[in-house]
């Protein structure tokens, strides 16, 4: 994906109480679920450049991503670790999004993301947060849930290496682990064709156009893109 699309989060009903696995923001304690409790992960705080603070985890997810060589620069390999959102890393996500997006997201959005389990994913390079996808779950009347993708952003020096793709794959993968999460959706500017093509590669289809959705953007209209997470044929 070239660049980063800013996705404005609507003021929809928050995901509050659900049988899905989630974490209680502000305490660090997991909610009770029927699944076995995971082993606690050790952490120590580390202050780093860019004003972002990182936490060293015993992360088990590590990948090598490569930026292809061009006429201007040689190929570059990036070692990246991934983790879900935790109360201790909530401020990191806020600061990352503030550095990337022109829109300030409300604290309530981040609390909802933190309470929605691992559908929000963070990407670290050398324990520096360099990219993230922020998602929340919205409870439906039948007690199923929809996953709303609020933001997906990558710091400029780390773009072009497939981080956006990996974050999307991981977020969708986490959602598909729970059959109660039946669909995913997001908003994107109608004029942002590159972003729309990016999401369509993951099975998202246009379902609606919302007029004057972006109040401060040049392209004011938004397209809603949705994907059925229960259809095996739609899984990538």
PyMOL commands that set and color helices and strands:
alter all, ss='L'
color gray80, all
select helices_A, chain A and resi 49-51+87-100+107-114+117-119+156-158+163-176+193-200+232-234
alter helices_A, ss='H'
color red, helices_A
select strands_A, chain A and resi 44-47+53-56+62-67+76-84+121-125+128-139+145-154+181-189+205-210+222-228
alter strands_A, ss='S'
color yellow, strands_A
deselect
rebuild
show_as cartoon
